[in-house]
Amino acid sequence: MRRFLASLTIAALALAPGACGRGPEGAIRVVVIGGAARLADPAAGPLAASDAVLLQNVAQGLVRFDAAGNIVPGLAERWNVSDDGMSYIFRIASAQWPDGHKITAEQVARALKRDIAARSRNPLKDALGAVADIVAMTDRVIEIQLEAPRPNLLALLAQPELAVVRGGYGTGPFRYSRTRKGGELRLTREIVAADDETNEKDEVVLDSAAAADAVRDFALSKSDLVLGGSFKDLPFTRRVKLPRGSLRFDPASGLFGLVPVRPGGKLDNPELRRLLSEAIDRDTLIAALAVPGLAPRANLLDSSLDGIPPPVAPAWLATAFNDRLSSVRPQVDRLLGKAAKPAIRVAVPEAPGGDVLFQLLARDWGALGFTVERARSAAAADFALIDEVAPSSSPAWFVRRFRCEAVAVCDAQADALMDAARQSQVPGQRYALIVQAAARIDDAQLFLPIAAPVRWSLVSARITNFAGNRFARHTLTDLQRNPTSGD
């Protein structure tokens, strides 16, 4: 076991000396891991990391997140929720589009309705299934009417997927322009000062880069902040010497594990999937990733969700891995025989973190007699990795991620429970139905959980007011330079 962990660590964390230099002056420089940022249409499909950062800063929604993940005013300067939780009324601040035209409630309502329309591919469309209508009541007042109470609605509205975009323009708080350097953007905003004081100008340079380049340049003090890190590129942070305390992790809630993607065949067996889940050495993977506070998980729901008690982990999770493996092996032989087992094709990212996970699965499932192969795509796999952060603290998102409309291997009775929960007007009843649906998903092993999703950032000592949060969303509006940090 120790030798295997050491080999994973060496493969993932090849250390190299870092370098130091003068930091950028003037605007705060932010680099997002991935491709060049663009003002994407949220209704067109899932957002790339750089697109999400740009949207949430230049095209805010009715509300937005602050640095700690709290809800603060966005386009709406204030809002009220009806006593029955069925109506949210927002008063939009007096503001203009970048072209000088006034922002109206009708325009905002039209943009939001487009995000949840039947043809929309917005990833939050299903989570907003309880929205009955979005109505402009006056020029500056908008109402969201619900079919059932949704206490987590504001968190969804603060996500970049619900940023308000019109005709290629965002609604602030930043405005942006392209510089002459590649995909680099310059974000600027004016901060209105108190009486008799001069307005301040806030300026950020936003760029993107491949993970290895982003980490290396941060170590060379060429940037102030790196965003968009996940488990797959975390090993790059161990290959250079980073400033102490610069690597920050979000306490993210969500899904990180394997989902079966091929119905039928010898592997489409809930009992076999349970045994495969037992045979995953989660502790070794967590030790290789070295993320503080990351814990193994074997349930769909986590312990931080609203309205439900903490889930009870299966007894086997507390059993030493070698003891579990000794118990699992004969059970697999009983199901499939002692002859050669079918190959298991797994789709994991082609990245250092993906390599670590694949090596672990190849070792653990190989000990049961399976040959584990790396699939080129989820469509060609038996199991694919899900690595997603939950957009709110509602347990409904977790179960609805596995409805029959969304996954290849599902449970019709769990779907019926989800539908009943969506229609329920009583919160306690709704949460009970969600827990029942989650139990069916766990029993059928429609998801093999491993841990919480890993999200990380690199934060220079020159930056203050940066905080991790459960949504792994980071506004650029609250960043400040620390004048005493030095370089």
Buried (B, 14 or more C-beta within 10 A) or exposed (E): EEEBBEBBBEBBBEEEEBEEEEBBEEBBBBBBBBBBBBBBBBBEEBBBBBBBBBBBBBBBBBBBBBBBBEBBBBBBEEBEBEEEBBBBBBBBBEEEBBEEEEBBBEBBBBBBBBBBEEEBEBBBBBBBBBBEEBBBEEEBBBBBBBBBBBBBBBBBBBBBBBBBBBEEBBBBBBBBEEEEEEBBBBBEBEEEEEEEEEEEEBEBBBBBBEBBBBBBBBBBBBBBBBBBBBBBBBBBBBBBEBBEEBBBBBBBBBBBBBBBBBEEEEBBBBEBBBBBBBBBBBBBBBBBBBBEEBEBBBBBBBEEBEBBEEBEBBEBBEBEBEEBBEBBBEBBBEEBEEEEBEEBBBBBBEBBBBBBBBBBBBBBBBBBBBEBBBBEEBEBBBBBBBBBBBBBBBBBBBBBBBBEEEBBBBBEEBBBBBBBBBEBEEBEEBBBBBBBBBBBBBEBBBBBBBBBBBBBBBBBBBBBEBBBBBBBBBBBBBBEBEEEEEE
